Amino acid sequence: MSTLQPWLALCQHIHLVRGHRVVLQSDLARLYEAQPQQIATHAQRFPGDLCFTLENPELIWVDDPPAEIKEPVYGFTEHGALALAYALNSPSAVAMSTQLVRAFVAARAPKENGSGRGGRRRPPTS
């Protein structure tokens, strides 16, 4: 990550799914230095506007899915990722969540001056 704008590198982890910008649980586990099972446990408690399960076709567009998916894959919205950081109660997760919120803001911003990425989008279906 850049030392000038560390949040800018986090934009690559933001995906557009069902009209929502989300970060996958696997990315949050790495960013928040948490065990994937911790993330999944909290995800099961969160309402659908903070976190939801991605379907297999959606996984093809946002990540390189394994051949066989045994566990649900969760996508966390901006507010879900922030709530998760505080639920984990970890100083590193809380610190990283600040940078992640900045990345979400950049993803929402218009593409003026190259600052907004808008999140990766699925190609249109015919």
DOTI-719632 format. One record per residue (C-alpha): x, y negated, z negated; residue number from 1; residue in one letter. Coordinates in pm, 1 decimal. Each point is the difference from the previous one (the first is absolute). Example, Ala and Ser with C-alpha at 12.3 -4.5 7.8 and 13.67 -1.06 7.14 Angstrom:
residues 2
xx->1230.0 yy->450.0 zz->-780.0 num->1 residu->a
xx->137.0 yy->-344.0 zz->66.0 num->2 residu->s
//
This chain:
residues 126
xx->0.0 yy->0.0 zz->0.0 num->1 residu->m
xx->109.7 yy->-353.0 zz->65.9 num->2 residu->s
xx->125.4 yy->-192.7 zz->-298.6 num->3 residu->t
xx->-167.8 yy->-314.0 zz->133.8 num->4 residu->l
xx->-350.2 yy->143.5 zz->36.7 num->5 residu->q
xx->-14.1 yy->352.6 zz->-146.3 num->6 residu->p
xx->-377.2 yy->17.0 zz->44.5 num->7 residu->w
xx->32.1 yy->-33.8 zz->378.3 num->8 residu->l
xx->148.0 yy->350.3 zz->30.8 num->9 residu->a
xx->-300.9 yy->136.4 zz->-190.7 num->10 residu->l
xx->-233.4 yy->-99.9 zz->285.2 num->11 residu->c
xx->100.6 yy->320.5 zz->181.0 num->12 residu->q
xx->-183.1 yy->197.5 zz->-270.1 num->13 residu->h
xx->-330.9 yy->-177.8 zz->58.8 num->14 residu->i
xx->-240.4 yy->176.8 zz->237.4 num->15 residu->h
xx->-341.0 yy->-96.6 zz->131.9 num->16 residu->l
xx->-250.5 yy->278.9 zz->-73.0 num->17 residu->v
xx->-378.6 yy->-39.7 zz->28.3 num->18 residu->r
xx->43.0 yy->-374.7 zz->12.8 num->19 residu->g
xx->200.6 yy->-9.2 zz->-324.7 num->20 residu->h
xx->370.7 yy->-57.5 zz->-45.1 num->21 residu->r
xx->134.8 yy->281.9 zz->-212.7 num->22 residu->v
xx->324.4 yy->147.6 zz->-128.6 num->23 residu->v
xx->25.0 yy->379.1 zz->-15.1 num->24 residu->l
xx->46.6 yy->174.3 zz->-331.6 num->25 residu->q
xx->333.5 yy->146.0 zz->111.9 num->26 residu->s
xx->133.1 yy->-349.8 zz->67.9 num->27 residu->d
xx->-129.3 yy->-126.5 zz->-333.3 num->28 residu->l
xx->162.8 yy->292.2 zz->-181.0 num->29 residu->a
xx->336.7 yy->-98.8 zz->148.6 num->30 residu->r
xx->-47.7 yy->-374.2 zz->-46.1 num->31 residu->l
xx->-131.1 yy->30.3 zz->-356.4 num->32 residu->y
xx->248.8 yy->273.9 zz->-94.9 num->33 residu->e
xx->-284.1 yy->226.4 zz->-112.5 num->34 residu->a
xx->-80.4 yy->366.1 zz->45.5 num->35 residu->q
xx->-247.0 yy->70.1 zz->285.0 num->36 residu->p
xx->-225.0 yy->186.2 zz->-244.2 num->37 residu->q
xx->-23.9 yy->-311.4 zz->-219.2 num->38 residu->q
xx->-117.1 yy->-197.2 zz->302.6 num->39 residu->i
xx->-257.5 yy->265.2 zz->93.7 num->40 residu->a
xx->-133.5 yy->18.7 zz->-355.9 num->41 residu->t
xx->-64.6 yy->-374.1 zz->-8.5 num->42 residu->h
xx->-138.3 yy->2.9 zz->354.8 num->43 residu->a
xx->-272.4 yy->242.7 zz->-104.8 num->44 residu->q
xx->-115.0 yy->-250.8 zz->-263.3 num->45 residu->r
xx->-6.6 yy->-306.2 zz->225.6 num->46 residu->f
xx->-314.4 yy->-116.3 zz->182.6 num->47 residu->p
xx->-12.8 yy->15.0 zz->380.0 num->48 residu->g
xx->71.3 yy->-369.2 zz->48.9 num->49 residu->d
xx->342.2 yy->44.0 zz->-165.9 num->50 residu->l
xx->98.4 yy->339.9 zz->132.3 num->51 residu->c
xx->-140.8 yy->261.2 zz->237.0 num->52 residu->f
xx->93.2 yy->335.9 zz->150.1 num->53 residu->t
xx->125.2 yy->-5.8 zz->356.5 num->54 residu->l
xx->-139.3 yy->251.4 zz->245.9 num->55 residu->e
xx->228.9 yy->213.2 zz->218.2 num->56 residu->n
xx->-51.6 yy->-204.7 zz->321.3 num->57 residu->p
xx->89.1 yy->-318.8 zz->-189.7 num->58 residu->e
xx->323.6 yy->154.2 zz->-123.8 num->59 residu->l
xx->122.1 yy->49.5 zz->356.0 num->60 residu->i
xx->0.6 yy->-376.4 zz->52.9 num->61 residu->w
xx->149.2 yy->-115.4 zz->-330.0 num->62 residu->v
xx->262.0 yy->261.4 zz->-81.0 num->63 residu->d
xx->163.4 yy->316.2 zz->122.8 num->64 residu->d
xx->-228.3 yy->248.0 zz->-172.8 num->65 residu->p
xx->130.1 yy->341.0 zz->-100.0 num->66 residu->p
xx->-125.8 yy->296.8 zz->202.8 num->67 residu->a
xx->-232.4 yy->105.0 zz->-280.7 num->68 residu->e
xx->-138.6 yy->-254.0 zz->-245.2 num->69 residu->i
xx->-91.2 yy->166.9 zz->-327.5 num->70 residu->k
xx->-56.9 yy->-303.1 zz->-221.7 num->71 residu->e
xx->-208.1 yy->-309.7 zz->74.3 num->72 residu->p
xx->193.2 yy->-299.4 zz->131.8 num->73 residu->v
xx->-108.1 yy->-327.9 zz->-155.1 num->74 residu->y
xx->21.0 yy->-349.4 zz->140.6 num->75 residu->g
xx->8.6 yy->-287.2 zz->-248.2 num->76 residu->f
xx->-129.8 yy->-345.5 zz->87.3 num->77 residu->t
xx->183.5 yy->-309.4 zz->-118.9 num->78 residu->e
xx->-204.4 yy->-11.8 zz->-319.3 num->79 residu->h
xx->32.5 yy->374.9 zz->-46.7 num->80 residu->g
xx->378.9 yy->-14.1 zz->30.8 num->81 residu->a
xx->10.4 yy->-280.1 zz->-256.2 num->82 residu->l
xx->-233.8 yy->183.7 zz->-239.1 num->83 residu->a
xx->210.2 yy->314.1 zz->38.9 num->84 residu->l
xx->318.2 yy->-184.7 zz->-99.0 num->85 residu->a
xx->-159.0 yy->-110.9 zz->-324.6 num->86 residu->y
xx->-158.9 yy->339.7 zz->-61.7 num->87 residu->a
xx->344.3 yy->160.6 zz->31.1 num->88 residu->l
xx->121.4 yy->-249.4 zz->-262.6 num->89 residu->n
xx->352.7 yy->5.2 zz->138.0 num->90 residu->s
xx->214.8 yy->-315.0 zz->18.7 num->91 residu->p
xx->137.7 yy->103.7 zz->340.2 num->92 residu->s
xx->-351.7 yy->61.8 zz->139.1 num->93 residu->a
xx->-125.8 yy->-334.4 zz->-127.6 num->94 residu->v
xx->302.8 yy->-180.9 zz->146.0 num->95 residu->a
xx->-37.9 yy->173.8 zz->337.5 num->96 residu->m
xx->-374.3 yy->-71.8 zz->7.0 num->97 residu->s
xx->76.6 yy->-372.8 zz->11.9 num->98 residu->t
xx->206.1 yy->52.3 zz->314.4 num->99 residu->q
xx->-267.7 yy->227.9 zz->146.0 num->100 residu->l
xx->-271.1 yy->-262.4 zz->-53.0 num->101 residu->v
xx->220.4 yy->-247.6 zz->188.3 num->102 residu->r
xx->25.7 yy->253.8 zz->283.4 num->103 residu->a
xx->-380.3 yy->36.1 zz->10.0 num->104 residu->f
xx->-32.8 yy->-378.7 zz->16.2 num->105 residu->v
xx->248.3 yy->-8.5 zz->288.8 num->106 residu->a
xx->-192.9 yy->277.1 zz->176.7 num->107 residu->a
xx->-318.7 yy->-208.1 zz->-26.6 num->108 residu->r
xx->165.9 yy->-321.3 zz->120.0 num->109 residu->a
xx->-36.3 yy->-114.4 zz->358.3 num->110 residu->p
xx->296.0 yy->91.8 zz->213.4 num->111 residu->k
xx->134.7 yy->-353.2 zz->-9.9 num->112 residu->e
xx->377.3 yy->-24.8 zz->-11.9 num->113 residu->n
xx->19.6 yy->379.1 zz->2.7 num->114 residu->g
xx->-93.6 yy->21.3 zz->-368.4 num->115 residu->s
xx->-315.9 yy->211.1 zz->27.7 num->116 residu->g
xx->14.9 yy->356.0 zz->123.5 num->117 residu->r
xx->-366.2 yy->84.7 zz->-43.1 num->118 residu->g
xx->72.2 yy->360.6 zz->-97.7 num->119 residu->g
xx->37.4 yy->283.2 zz->247.4 num->120 residu->r
xx->-317.5 yy->66.0 zz->193.4 num->121 residu->r
xx->-147.3 yy->312.2 zz->149.6 num->122 residu->r
xx->-16.1 yy->-5.2 zz->379.0 num->123 residu->p
xx->-351.6 yy->-53.7 zz->136.1 num->124 residu->p
xx->-201.9 yy->312.2 zz->72.8 num->125 residu->t
xx->-182.9 yy->34.5 zz->327.7 num->126 residu->s
//
